[in-house]
């Protein structure tokens, strides 16, 4: 999806900031939607391709809103960039850990913001449906089915499964999966990977994702037919 056809939902209660964002994004070719509250933002999700989210909103915190988004069966896969004045390392880790795809602090560079949004769109709009055994992953629609039954996944579960499905049978170490699914800036531990693998196994079978001792994990569905 190009910037010319992508809609950015700006959820920001400071009118001067939202106007500045809308101006720069429009100049870059994006369509813009503006919401001053969390509720207004939620009501416009249907029309958004990517979201710029402030942390401090008058009716609900950005983190709480993001948590709702990531547990929504309809909207969980929408990419989110948090843009906030909260600039400590702990804040960034919290934002990314809650489900933000990227994190920028105010004051911000308009050129960098545009570049990051375009990168998010490239990552989420160029992928094809992947099928392995009885598993089907549709990145465009954010839908996963297993043996014809639709699964309800968090965003990270979806991204981890999508990555493994892209390389069926290939072994990935925990550190590789952290880098490639969570991103190099993620400061969590390898235990995070173990937890998500366990959650996926509960949905698609204990043997679907194999532990390769001393090496990591691989999707074993291809071997099972």
C-alpha positions as YAML, in Angstrom:
chain: A
units: angstrom
residues:
- id: 1
  name: UNK
  ca: [0.00, 0.00, 0.00]
- id: 2
  name: UNK
  ca: [1.41, 3.37, -0.96]
- id: 3
  name: UNK
  ca: [1.20, 6.53, 1.11]
- id: 4
  name: UNK
  ca: [-1.13, 7.96, -1.54]
- id: 5
  name: UNK
  ca: [-3.80, 5.38, -0.68]
- id: 6
  name: UNK
  ca: [-3.12, 4.91, 3.05]
- id: 7
  name: UNK
  ca: [-5.19, 6.52, 5.79]
- id: 8
  name: UNK
  ca: [-3.47, 7.56, 9.01]
- id: 9
  name: UNK
  ca: [-5.62, 7.83, 12.11]
- id: 10
  name: UNK
  ca: [-4.16, 10.48, 14.44]
- id: 11
  name: UNK
  ca: [-5.37, 10.06, 18.03]
- id: 12
  name: UNK
  ca: [-4.12, 13.18, 19.79]
- id: 13
  name: UNK
  ca: [-5.92, 15.56, 22.13]
- id: 14
  name: UNK
  ca: [-3.58, 18.52, 21.57]
- id: 15
  name: UNK
  ca: [-5.15, 20.30, 18.60]
- id: 16
  name: UNK
  ca: [-1.95, 22.08, 17.58]
- id: 17
  name: UNK
  ca: [-0.05, 18.78, 17.47]
- id: 18
  name: UNK
  ca: [-2.78, 16.97, 15.55]
- id: 19
  name: UNK
  ca: [-2.99, 19.81, 13.03]
- id: 20
  name: UNK
  ca: [0.78, 19.73, 12.55]
- id: 21
  name: UNK
  ca: [0.72, 15.98, 12.08]
- id: 22
  name: UNK
  ca: [-2.15, 16.14, 9.61]
- id: 23
  name: UNK
  ca: [-0.34, 18.81, 7.61]
- id: 24
  name: UNK
  ca: [2.93, 16.92, 7.29]
- id: 25
  name: UNK
  ca: [1.24, 13.62, 6.57]
- id: 26
  name: UNK
  ca: [-0.99, 15.17, 3.93]
- id: 27
  name: UNK
  ca: [2.08, 16.74, 2.34]
- id: 28
  name: UNK
  ca: [3.61, 13.26, 2.20]
- id: 29
  name: UNK
  ca: [0.57, 11.88, 0.40]
- id: 30
  name: UNK
  ca: [-1.32, 10.23, 3.24]
- id: 31
  name: UNK
  ca: [-5.02, 10.62, 3.90]
- id: 32
  name: UNK
  ca: [-5.60, 11.67, 7.51]
- id: 33
  name: UNK
  ca: [-8.27, 11.05, 10.12]
- id: 34
  name: UNK
  ca: [-8.14, 12.97, 13.40]
- id: 35
  name: UNK
  ca: [-9.52, 12.02, 16.81]
- id: 36
  name: UNK
  ca: [-9.20, 14.05, 20.01]
- id: 37
  name: UNK
  ca: [-10.29, 11.24, 22.32]
- id: 38
  name: UNK
  ca: [-9.80, 7.50, 22.62]
- id: 39
  name: UNK
  ca: [-13.48, 6.91, 21.87]
- id: 40
  name: UNK
  ca: [-13.37, 9.03, 18.71]
- id: 41
  name: UNK
  ca: [-10.34, 7.07, 17.62]
- id: 42
  name: UNK
  ca: [-12.05, 3.74, 18.18]
- id: 43
  name: UNK
  ca: [-15.04, 4.86, 16.13]
- id: 44
  name: UNK
  ca: [-12.79, 5.58, 13.13]
- id: 45
  name: UNK
  ca: [-10.69, 2.39, 13.24]
- id: 46
  name: UNK
  ca: [-12.62, 0.85, 10.37]
- id: 47
  name: UNK
  ca: [-11.22, 3.46, 7.99]
- id: 48
  name: UNK
  ca: [-7.60, 3.53, 9.20]
- id: 49
  name: UNK
  ca: [-4.62, 1.72, 7.70]
- id: 50
  name: UNK
  ca: [-2.11, 2.85, 10.33]
- id: 51
  name: UNK
  ca: [-2.49, 4.67, 13.66]
- id: 52
  name: UNK
  ca: [-0.49, 7.41, 15.38]
- id: 53
  name: UNK
  ca: [-1.40, 7.20, 19.06]
- id: 54
  name: UNK
  ca: [-0.73, 9.58, 21.95]
- id: 55
  name: UNK
  ca: [-0.20, 8.15, 25.44]
- id: 56
  name: UNK
  ca: [-2.10, 10.81, 27.40]
- id: 57
  name: UNK
  ca: [-5.72, 11.11, 26.26]
- id: 58
  name: UNK
  ca: [-8.60, 12.74, 28.17]
- id: 59
  name: UNK
  ca: [-10.92, 9.72, 28.39]
- id: 60
  name: UNK
  ca: [-8.53, 6.74, 28.39]
- id: 61
  name: UNK
  ca: [-4.79, 6.23, 28.42]
- id: 62
  name: UNK
  ca: [-3.12, 5.33, 25.14]
- id: 63
  name: UNK
  ca: [-1.82, 2.14, 26.74]
- id: 64
  name: UNK
  ca: [-5.29, 1.04, 27.77]
- id: 65
  name: UNK
  ca: [-6.61, 1.83, 24.28]
- id: 66
  name: UNK
  ca: [-3.75, -0.12, 22.72]
- id: 67
  name: UNK
  ca: [-4.46, -3.11, 24.94]
- id: 68
  name: UNK
  ca: [-8.09, -3.08, 23.78]
- id: 69
  name: UNK
  ca: [-6.94, -2.89, 20.18]
- id: 70
  name: UNK
  ca: [-4.56, -5.83, 20.46]
- id: 71
  name: UNK
  ca: [-7.26, -8.04, 22.00]
- id: 72
  name: UNK
  ca: [-9.87, -7.06, 19.41]
- id: 73
  name: UNK
  ca: [-10.69, -9.84, 16.94]
- id: 74
  name: UNK
  ca: [-11.44, -7.23, 14.26]
- id: 75
  name: UNK
  ca: [-8.69, -4.63, 14.65]
- id: 76
  name: UNK
  ca: [-5.79, -6.36, 16.41]
- id: 77
  name: UNK
  ca: [-3.51, -6.39, 13.35]
- id: 78
  name: UNK
  ca: [-3.61, -2.65, 12.63]
- id: 79
  name: UNK
  ca: [-0.11, -1.11, 12.92]
- id: 80
  name: UNK
  ca: [0.39, 1.51, 15.63]
- id: 81
  name: UNK
  ca: [3.11, 4.11, 16.15]
- id: 82
  name: UNK
  ca: [3.04, 5.71, 19.60]
- id: 83
  name: UNK
  ca: [3.95, 9.41, 19.52]
- id: 84
  name: UNK
  ca: [4.24, 10.82, 23.03]
- id: 85
  name: UNK
  ca: [6.12, 13.18, 25.31]
- id: 86
  name: UNK
  ca: [6.94, 10.23, 27.59]
- id: 87
  name: UNK
  ca: [10.56, 9.72, 26.69]
- id: 88
  name: UNK
  ca: [12.18, 7.49, 29.29]
- id: 89
  name: UNK
  ca: [13.51, 4.05, 28.41]
- id: 90
  name: UNK
  ca: [10.92, 2.50, 30.73]
- id: 91
  name: UNK
  ca: [8.13, 4.33, 28.89]
- id: 92
  name: UNK
  ca: [9.39, 3.08, 25.53]
- id: 93
  name: UNK
  ca: [9.69, -0.50, 26.75]
- id: 94
  name: UNK
  ca: [6.17, -0.29, 28.21]
- id: 95
  name: UNK
  ca: [4.70, 1.09, 24.99]
- id: 96
  name: UNK
  ca: [6.35, -1.50, 22.78]
- id: 97
  name: UNK
  ca: [5.57, -4.27, 25.22]
- id: 98
  name: UNK
  ca: [1.89, -3.32, 25.22]
- id: 99
  name: UNK
  ca: [1.74, -3.75, 21.46]
- id: 100
  name: UNK
  ca: [3.00, -0.63, 19.72]
- id: 101
  name: UNK
  ca: [4.88, -1.39, 16.50]
- id: 102
  name: UNK
  ca: [7.03, 1.72, 16.82]
- id: 103
  name: UNK
  ca: [7.61, 4.50, 19.34]
- id: 104
  name: UNK
  ca: [8.62, 8.14, 18.85]
- id: 105
  name: UNK
  ca: [8.92, 10.97, 21.32]
- id: 106
  name: UNK
  ca: [7.92, 14.63, 21.09]
- id: 107
  name: UNK
  ca: [9.29, 16.89, 19.79]
- id: 108
  name: UNK
  ca: [9.52, 14.83, 16.64]
- id: 109
  name: UNK
  ca: [11.00, 15.02, 13.17]
- id: 110
  name: UNK
  ca: [8.22, 15.09, 10.57]
- id: 111
  name: UNK
  ca: [10.50, 13.45, 8.00]
- id: 112
  name: UNK
  ca: [11.35, 10.61, 10.38]
- id: 113
  name: UNK
  ca: [7.70, 10.10, 11.30]
- id: 114
  name: UNK
  ca: [6.72, 9.82, 7.63]
- id: 115
  name: UNK
  ca: [9.56, 7.37, 6.99]
- id: 116
  name: UNK
  ca: [8.56, 5.18, 9.92]
- id: 117
  name: UNK
  ca: [4.90, 5.10, 8.90]
- id: 118
  name: UNK
  ca: [5.84, 4.12, 5.37]
- id: 119
  name: UNK
  ca: [8.03, 1.34, 6.77]
- id: 120
  name: UNK
  ca: [5.13, 0.08, 8.89]
- id: 121
  name: UNK
  ca: [2.86, 0.00, 5.87]
- id: 122
  name: UNK
  ca: [5.43, -1.87, 3.78]
- id: 123
  name: UNK
  ca: [5.72, -4.52, 6.46]
- id: 124
  name: UNK
  ca: [1.97, -5.03, 6.73]
- id: 125
  name: UNK
  ca: [0.72, -4.69, 3.15]
- id: 126
  name: UNK
  ca: [2.99, -6.79, 0.93]
- id: 127
  name: UNK
  ca: [2.48, -10.23, 2.43]
- id: 128
  name: UNK
  ca: [0.55, -13.09, 0.87]
- id: 129
  name: UNK
  ca: [-1.64, -15.79, 2.40]
- id: 130
  name: UNK
  ca: [0.52, -18.60, 3.80]
- id: 131
  name: UNK
  ca: [-0.75, -22.19, 4.01]
- id: 132
  name: UNK
  ca: [0.99, -25.03, 5.83]
- id: 133
  name: UNK
  ca: [-0.84, -28.25, 6.59]
- id: 134
  name: UNK
  ca: [-4.19, -27.29, 8.10]
- id: 135
  name: UNK
  ca: [-2.97, -23.80, 9.00]
- id: 136
  name: UNK
  ca: [-3.73, -20.68, 6.94]
- id: 137
  name: UNK
  ca: [-2.40, -17.21, 7.77]
- id: 138
  name: UNK
  ca: [-3.79, -14.16, 5.95]
- id: 139
  name: UNK
  ca: [-1.68, -11.08, 6.83]
- id: 140
  name: UNK
  ca: [-3.87, -8.72, 4.83]
- id: 141
  name: UNK
  ca: [-7.03, -9.59, 6.75]
- id: 142
  name: UNK
  ca: [-5.30, -10.47, 10.02]
- id: 143
  name: UNK
  ca: [-7.00, -13.86, 10.03]
- id: 144
  name: UNK
  ca: [-5.64, -17.26, 11.04]
- id: 145
  name: UNK
  ca: [-7.54, -20.49, 10.57]
- id: 146
  name: UNK
  ca: [-6.54, -23.96, 11.68]
- id: 147
  name: UNK
  ca: [-8.39, -26.94, 10.28]
- id: 148
  name: UNK
  ca: [-11.05, -24.51, 8.99]
- id: 149
  name: UNK
  ca: [-11.58, -22.95, 12.44]
- id: 150
  name: UNK
  ca: [-10.73, -19.27, 12.94]
- id: 151
  name: UNK
  ca: [-8.31, -18.56, 15.78]
- id: 152
  name: UNK
  ca: [-8.32, -15.51, 18.04]
- id: 153
  name: UNK
  ca: [-4.73, -14.33, 18.45]
- id: 154
  name: UNK
  ca: [-3.01, -11.33, 19.97]
- id: 155
  name: UNK
  ca: [-0.89, -9.29, 17.59]
- id: 156
  name: UNK
  ca: [2.39, -10.81, 18.80]
- id: 157
  name: UNK
  ca: [0.99, -14.34, 18.58]
- id: 158
  name: UNK
  ca: [-0.12, -13.57, 15.04]
- id: 159
  name: UNK
  ca: [3.25, -12.12, 14.03]
- id: 160
  name: UNK
  ca: [5.19, -15.02, 15.55]
- id: 161
  name: UNK
  ca: [3.02, -17.60, 13.83]
- id: 162
  name: UNK
  ca: [3.16, -15.70, 10.55]
- id: 163
  name: UNK
  ca: [6.94, -15.65, 10.71]
- id: 164
  name: UNK
  ca: [7.23, -19.35, 11.46]
- id: 165
  name: UNK
  ca: [4.74, -20.19, 8.69]
- id: 166
  name: UNK
  ca: [6.89, -18.26, 6.23]
- id: 167
  name: UNK
  ca: [9.76, -20.70, 6.89]
- id: 168
  name: UNK
  ca: [8.15, -24.08, 7.68]
- id: 169
  name: UNK
  ca: [10.65, -26.58, 9.01]
- id: 170
  name: UNK
  ca: [13.39, -24.02, 9.59]
- id: 171
  name: UNK
  ca: [14.82, -23.75, 13.10]
- id: 172
  name: UNK
  ca: [15.04, -20.33, 14.73]
- id: 173
  name: UNK
  ca: [16.76, -19.55, 17.99]
- id: 174
  name: UNK
  ca: [14.86, -17.58, 20.63]
- id: 175
  name: UNK
  ca: [17.12, -14.58, 20.07]
- id: 176
  name: UNK
  ca: [16.46, -14.68, 16.31]
- id: 177
  name: UNK
  ca: [12.71, -14.71, 16.90]
- id: 178
  name: UNK
  ca: [12.98, -11.83, 19.36]
- id: 179
  name: UNK
  ca: [14.90, -9.76, 16.80]
- id: 180
  name: UNK
  ca: [12.70, -10.61, 13.82]
- id: 181
  name: UNK
  ca: [9.26, -10.57, 15.44]
- id: 182
  name: UNK
  ca: [9.61, -8.20, 18.40]
- id: 183
  name: UNK
  ca: [12.40, -6.06, 16.90]
- id: 184
  name: UNK
  ca: [15.99, -5.37, 17.81]
- id: 185
  name: UNK
  ca: [14.97, -2.64, 20.28]
- id: 186
  name: UNK
  ca: [12.81, -4.97, 22.36]
- id: 187
  name: UNK
  ca: [14.34, -5.33, 25.80]
- id: 188
  name: UNK
  ca: [12.40, -8.36, 27.03]
- id: 189
  name: UNK
  ca: [13.89, -11.79, 27.66]
- id: 190
  name: UNK
  ca: [13.85, -15.00, 25.63]
- id: 191
  name: UNK
  ca: [11.20, -16.23, 28.04]
- id: 192
  name: UNK
  ca: [8.80, -14.00, 26.08]
- id: 193
  name: UNK
  ca: [9.23, -16.30, 23.07]
- id: 194
  name: UNK
  ca: [8.60, -19.39, 25.19]
- id: 195
  name: UNK
  ca: [5.37, -17.92, 26.54]
- id: 196
  name: UNK
  ca: [4.04, -17.08, 23.09]
- id: 197
  name: UNK
  ca: [4.99, -20.48, 21.70]
- id: 198
  name: UNK
  ca: [3.11, -22.12, 24.57]
- id: 199
  name: UNK
  ca: [0.04, -20.02, 23.80]
- id: 200
  name: UNK
  ca: [0.17, -20.99, 20.11]
- id: 201
  name: UNK
  ca: [0.63, -24.67, 20.93]
- id: 202
  name: UNK
  ca: [-2.54, -24.54, 23.01]
- id: 203
  name: UNK
  ca: [-4.39, -23.48, 19.85]
- id: 204
  name: UNK
  ca: [-2.78, -25.52, 17.07]
- id: 205
  name: UNK
  ca: [-1.45, -28.54, 18.96]
- id: 206
  name: UNK
  ca: [1.51, -29.30, 21.19]
- id: 207
  name: UNK
  ca: [3.49, -30.83, 18.32]
- id: 208
  name: UNK
  ca: [2.84, -28.06, 15.79]
- id: 209
  name: UNK
  ca: [5.80, -26.00, 16.98]
- id: 210
  name: UNK
  ca: [8.71, -28.28, 17.79]
- id: 211
  name: UNK
  ca: [11.43, -27.54, 20.31]
- id: 212
  name: UNK
  ca: [14.83, -28.40, 18.81]
- id: 213
  name: UNK
  ca: [17.07, -28.94, 21.81]
- id: 214
  name: UNK
  ca: [19.93, -26.48, 22.02]
- id: 215
  name: UNK
  ca: [18.77, -24.60, 18.91]
- id: 216
  name: UNK
  ca: [15.27, -23.19, 19.25]
- id: 217
  name: UNK
  ca: [11.88, -23.68, 17.58]
- id: 218
  name: UNK
  ca: [10.54, -24.73, 14.21]
- id: 219
  name: UNK
  ca: [7.09, -25.09, 12.70]
- id: 220
  name: UNK
  ca: [6.55, -28.84, 12.30]
- id: 221
  name: UNK
  ca: [3.15, -28.80, 10.60]
- id: 222
  name: UNK
  ca: [4.74, -29.21, 7.18]
- id: 223
  name: UNK
  ca: [6.23, -32.52, 8.31]
- id: 224
  name: UNK
  ca: [2.88, -33.66, 9.58]
- id: 225
  name: UNK
  ca: [1.23, -33.16, 6.20]
...
